[in-house]
Amino acid sequence: MLKIQNLKAGYNGMEILRGIDFEIKPAEIVAIIGPNGAGKSTLLKAIFNLCDIYSGKIIFKDKDITKLPTHYLIQEGICYVPQGRQVFSTLTIKENLEMGSFVLEDHELFKRNLKDIYSKFPFLKERENELAMNLSGGQQQMLAIARALICDPELLLLDEPSLGLSPKAMKEIFEKIVEINKEGISVIIVEQNAKKAVEIADRTYILENGNIVLEGGKEILKDERIKSIYFGGE
């Protein structure tokens, strides 16, 4: 579905990713873990054209989308949920979902998608006229994910979805990610909770210093190198 070839990217001339090769297949969950500063979030931002790409290619469904403007990427079927539960706190839940649908020119399509979102997240329907600031941290993260799903993406990029959440909210978020994936949506998840991310992922990539140093399935946490690569750097 999405393939990255020898990607070098960063910010203001500073190279963070140093030749990344990466792939996700249809209906997969792929986790990206590694120490702070490894380039995990930058990889998601590179896919979504939110950082500088110096060389390499990003191919999505056999189309070169390298440096394609972000709003076109959404139309192509890619949506991104940044870390930090970035909801519009002074807008209502419904208004937040409307903000996520700005690329949908068909109002009837938005209405159908909204109905589907409310079926996935019933509490959003129940509280659609409340301000987003009144939601708990976990509920705000659910809203952020729902806002991305309103455009009916084929590939969902999640950056640290469990960051700052209670254990209960974290569990609910991971369960929702698996549920979303079972509907056929591919998910790339950057996550601080390495163990949980690996548990729900089909495959995992380990990043260190802008390079992929290890790739594997659920057995990857048993690798002795993980202790020095991941846990030693957090």
PAVOVEX-941432 format. One record per residue (C-alpha): x, y, z. Coordinates in steps of 0.02 Angstrom, whole numbers, padded with zeros to 5 digits, always signed. Example, Ala and Ser with C-alpha at 12.3 -4.5 7.8 and 13.67 -1.06 7.14 Angstrom:
+00615-00225+00390
+00684-00053+00357
//
This chain:
+00000+00000+00000
+00133+00125+00053
+00318+00106+00019
+00460+00222+00068
+00626+00211-00022
+00789+00284+00045
+00700+00432+00125
+00803+00574+00195
+00705+00710+00283
+00713+00837+00424
+00694+01021+00463
+00782+01178+00403
+00924+01082+00323
+00950+00966+00472
+00936+00784+00419
+00836+00680+00544
+00794+00529+00436
+00950+00458+00355
+00892+00340+00218
+00732+00254+00276
+00658+00102+00189
+00484+00062+00253
+00327-00028+00196
+00149-00055+00253
+00029-00174+00166
-00161-00158+00153
-00253-00186+00318
-00091-00196+00420
-00047-00114+00584
+00136-00064+00583
+00216+00005+00742
+00366+00121+00748
+00459+00124+00913
+00628+00186+00972
+00711+00309+01090
+00668+00494+01098
+00743+00590+00954
+00755+00437+00842
+00648+00515+00705
+00485+00422+00735
+00370+00574+00724
+00472+00644+00581
+00436+00488+00480
+00249+00516+00498
+00269+00700+00458
+00370+00657+00303
+00229+00545+00240
+00105+00686+00272
+00222+00819+00198
+00244+00915+00361
+00434+00920+00358
+00572+00944+00229
+00606+00796+00114
+00783+00800+00044
+00785+00640-00058
+00699+00472-00079
+00525+00422-00130
+00357+00391-00046
+00241+00281-00149
+00058+00259-00104
-00047+00135-00204
+00082+00139-00345
+00079+00330-00352
+00227+00441-00309
+00161+00557-00173
+00329+00626-00119
+00304+00810-00073
+00121+00806-00126
+00029+00946-00032
-00056+00885+00127
-00234+00922+00072
-00206+00814-00081
-00140+00675+00028
-00303+00677+00125
-00397+00662-00039
-00284+00516-00087
-00338+00425+00072
-00208+00467+00205
-00251+00551+00370
-00140+00600+00516
-00174+00617+00703
-00033+00718+00785
+00021+00688+00963
-00050+00792+01103
-00238+00773+01075
-00246+00927+00964
-00432+00959+00965
-00515+01129+00946
-00558+01149+01130
-00677+01297+01110
-00777+01213+00972
-00911+01081+00996
-00880+00899+00959
-00983+00911+00800
-00889+01067+00746
-00724+00975+00773
-00784+00837+00658
-00839+00966+00530
-00665+01043+00535
-00593+00873+00493
-00703+00860+00339
-00648+01019+00251
-00586+00923+00098
-00755+00838+00074
-00847+00941-00055
-00999+00828-00050
-01109+00875+00099
-01209+00714+00083
-01047+00615+00095
-01004+00709+00255
-01173+00667+00328
-01150+00483+00288
-00974+00483+00360
-01034+00574+00516
-01167+00443+00544
-01034+00309+00530
-00920+00401+00652
-01061+00415+00778
-01091+00227+00764
-00906+00196+00802
-00899+00325+00942
-01074+00333+01020
-01021+00454+01158
-00978+00584+01025
-01158+00580+00963
-01225+00594+01140
-01116+00746+01174
-01102+00822+01000
-01154+00996+01057
-01033+01002+01205
-00867+01093+01194
-00717+00981+01163
-00632+01054+01317
-00760+00965+01426
-00702+00794+01370
-00577+00689+01468
-00403+00661+01396
-00450+00491+01328
-00611+00559+01252
-00516+00701+01170
-00397+00574+01092
-00547+00477+01028
-00615+00638+00954
-00449+00673+00869
-00451+00499+00791
-00634+00518+00741
-00595+00685+00658
-00465+00597+00550
-00584+00455+00508
-00719+00575+00448
-00628+00581+00280
-00639+00391+00265
-00450+00361+00248
-00367+00201+00189
-00210+00239+00290
-00212+00316+00465
-00055+00391+00542
-00057+00397+00733
+00077+00490+00830
+00087+00439+01015
-00101+00409+01038
-00080+00349+01218
+00029+00494+01275
-00026+00562+01444
-00177+00449+01461
-00232+00345+01610
-00210+00156+01598
-00398+00136+01571
-00403+00266+01432
-00246+00193+01355
-00326+00020+01348
-00481+00092+01264
-00375+00184+01135
-00280+00027+01085
-00442-00072+01075
-00515+00062+00961
-00361+00057+00849
-00380-00131+00827
-00566-00108+00792
-00529+00023+00659
-00399-00088+00579
-00521-00235+00569
-00628-00127+00455
-00486-00129+00329
-00395+00033+00372
-00206+00019+00376
-00126+00100+00529
+00050+00165+00560
+00071+00199+00745
+00215+00288+00831
+00202+00243+01013
+00295+00265+01178
+00215+00108+01251
+00325-00013+01153
+00253-00172+01227
+00072-00128+01188
+00113-00061+01015
+00203-00222+00968
+00060-00327+01037
-00069-00249+00920
+00048-00229+00770
+00074-00351+00628
+00252-00287+00610
+00365-00166+00703
+00509-00056+00649
+00639+00005+00775
+00716+00175+00738
+00879+00240+00811
+00968+00400+00757
+00862+00416+00600
+00893+00239+00541
+00791+00079+00547
+00896-00042+00648
+00775-00185+00669
+00612-00251+00595
+00506-00395+00652
+00342-00465+00717
+00278-00488+00893
+00436-00581+00941
+00537-00422+00923
+00522-00375+01108
+00620-00532+01152
+00771-00468+01056
+00909-00417+01177
+00949-00264+01069
+00780-00188+01114
+00838-00152+01291
+00980-00042+01232
+00894+00032+01080
+00726+00073+01154
+00721+00064+01342
+00897+00130+01362
+00855+00288+01266
+00690+00338+01343
//
